[in-house]
Amino acid sequence: MLGYAPADWIGLVARLVLGGVLIVAGGLKVTSPLVSARAVQAYQIFPFDVAAYIGYALPVIEIIVGALLVVGLFTRPAAIVGTLLMAAFVVGIASAWARGLTIDCGCFGGGGQVGESETTYGLDLARDLGLAALGVWLVARPRSAFALDSRLAGGA
């Protein structure tokens, strides 16, 4: 199939899914930086001001990393950052759950306090662990179908 190995197609799917999720998540938050900052603050992990800066920067980072993954440019470094983001999200969500906080993850906008029955920690953790697994695949094997990396290197 167009000179690509089966693993190259898996890499393409991994790039598009992880990259697409990051672009959507960042895009939904980038126009509301204060809401994003408050979502990070709700985790009560970082000092209030540090959490605000993280909340302001996070959507931009998500969009940049997601775009690099989707086009397949700097795939391994982008996958490392994407995987580290997912690992940080897993730690944050697990920490909030373990400490009995009742917050929305804020992954796709929103965030902050919610009712106890409105938390979706298990689903959020499963999603982010799955996305981290895609990132790990790309770190271990960054070659994938239709990636700019291979085009620039003179490959298929």
C-alpha positions as CSV (number, residue, x, y, z in Angstrom):
1,M,0.0,0.0,0.0
2,L,1.8,3.0,-1.4
3,G,5.2,1.6,-0.2
4,Y,4.4,1.9,3.5
5,A,4.7,-1.0,6.0
6,P,1.7,-1.9,8.2
7,A,3.4,-0.2,11.2
8,D,3.6,3.0,9.2
9,W,-0.2,3.0,9.0
10,I,-0.4,2.4,12.7
11,G,1.9,5.4,13.2
12,L,-0.4,7.5,10.9
13,V,-3.4,6.7,13.0
14,A,-1.5,7.4,16.2
15,R,-0.3,10.8,14.9
16,L,-3.8,11.8,13.7
17,V,-5.6,10.7,16.8
18,L,-3.2,12.1,19.4
19,G,-2.5,15.2,17.3
20,G,-6.2,15.8,16.6
21,V,-7.2,15.5,20.2
22,L,-4.5,17.9,21.2
23,I,-5.6,20.4,18.6
24,V,-9.3,20.2,19.6
25,A,-8.5,20.4,23.3
26,G,-6.2,23.4,22.8
27,G,-8.6,25.0,20.3
28,L,-11.5,24.9,22.7
29,K,-9.5,26.5,25.4
30,V,-7.3,29.0,23.6
31,T,-10.0,31.7,23.3
32,S,-10.8,31.5,27.0
33,P,-7.4,31.7,28.8
34,L,-8.9,32.7,32.1
35,V,-11.2,29.6,32.1
36,S,-8.2,27.4,31.2
37,A,-6.2,29.0,34.1
38,R,-9.0,28.4,36.5
39,A,-9.3,24.7,35.4
40,V,-5.6,24.2,36.2
41,Q,-6.0,26.0,39.5
42,A,-8.9,23.7,40.5
43,Y,-6.5,20.8,40.7
44,Q,-4.8,22.5,43.7
45,I,-1.4,21.1,42.7
46,F,0.6,24.2,41.9
47,P,0.7,27.6,43.6
48,F,-2.2,29.7,42.4
49,D,-0.1,32.0,40.2
50,V,1.9,29.2,38.7
51,A,-1.3,27.3,37.9
52,A,-2.6,30.4,36.1
53,Y,0.5,30.6,33.9
54,I,0.2,26.9,33.1
55,G,-3.4,27.4,32.2
56,Y,-2.6,30.3,29.9
57,A,0.2,28.4,28.1
58,L,-1.3,24.9,27.9
59,P,-3.8,25.5,25.0
60,V,-1.1,27.0,22.8
61,I,1.3,24.1,23.6
62,E,-1.4,21.6,22.8
63,I,-2.2,23.2,19.5
64,I,1.4,23.4,18.4
65,V,2.3,19.8,19.4
66,G,-1.0,18.6,17.9
67,A,-0.3,20.3,14.6
68,L,3.3,18.9,14.4
69,L,1.9,15.4,15.0
70,V,-0.9,15.7,12.4
71,V,1.5,16.8,9.7
72,G,4.3,14.5,10.9
73,L,6.9,17.1,11.5
74,F,9.4,16.6,14.3
75,T,7.3,13.5,15.1
76,R,9.5,12.0,17.9
77,P,10.0,15.3,19.8
78,A,6.3,16.2,19.4
79,A,5.3,12.7,20.6
80,I,7.6,13.0,23.6
81,V,5.9,16.3,24.6
82,G,2.5,14.8,23.8
83,T,3.2,11.7,25.9
84,L,4.5,13.9,28.8
85,L,1.4,16.0,28.6
86,M,-0.8,12.9,28.8
87,A,1.2,11.6,31.7
88,A,0.8,14.9,33.5
89,F,-2.9,14.9,32.9
90,V,-3.1,11.3,34.3
91,V,-1.2,12.3,37.4
92,G,-3.4,15.4,37.9
93,I,-6.7,13.6,37.4
94,A,-5.6,10.7,39.6
95,S,-4.5,13.1,42.3
96,A,-7.7,15.0,42.2
97,W,-9.7,11.8,42.4
98,A,-7.5,10.5,45.3
99,R,-7.9,13.7,47.2
100,G,-11.7,13.7,46.8
101,L,-11.9,16.8,44.7
102,T,-15.0,17.0,42.6
103,I,-13.8,18.9,39.5
104,D,-14.3,18.6,35.7
105,C,-10.9,17.8,34.2
106,G,-11.0,20.9,32.0
107,C,-9.5,18.9,29.2
108,F,-11.8,20.3,26.5
109,G,-12.7,23.6,28.1
110,G,-14.6,24.3,31.2
111,G,-13.2,22.8,34.4
112,G,-13.6,23.7,38.0
113,Q,-16.0,22.4,40.6
114,V,-18.8,20.0,39.7
115,G,-21.1,17.8,41.6
116,E,-19.8,14.5,42.8
117,S,-22.0,12.6,40.4
118,E,-20.7,14.7,37.5
119,T,-17.0,13.6,37.7
120,T,-15.7,11.3,35.0
121,Y,-12.3,10.5,36.4
122,G,-12.3,6.8,35.3
123,L,-13.2,7.7,31.7
124,D,-10.7,10.7,31.7
125,L,-7.9,8.4,32.9
126,A,-8.7,5.7,30.4
127,R,-8.7,8.3,27.5
128,D,-5.5,9.9,28.6
129,L,-3.7,6.5,29.2
130,G,-4.8,5.5,25.7
131,L,-3.5,8.7,24.2
132,A,-0.2,8.3,26.1
133,A,0.1,4.8,24.6
134,L,-0.2,6.3,21.1
135,G,2.5,8.8,22.1
136,V,4.8,6.0,23.3
137,W,4.3,4.2,20.0
138,L,5.4,7.3,18.1
139,V,8.4,7.9,20.4
140,A,9.5,4.3,19.8
141,R,8.7,4.3,16.1
142,P,8.2,7.8,14.7
143,R,8.1,6.7,11.1
144,S,4.6,6.8,9.7
145,A,2.7,7.1,6.5
146,F,2.4,10.6,4.9
147,A,4.6,12.3,7.4
148,L,6.5,15.4,6.4
149,D,9.5,14.0,8.3
150,S,10.0,11.3,5.7
151,R,9.4,13.7,2.8
152,L,12.0,16.1,4.1
153,A,14.5,13.3,4.6
154,G,13.9,12.2,1.0
155,G,11.9,9.1,2.0
156,A,8.5,7.9,0.8
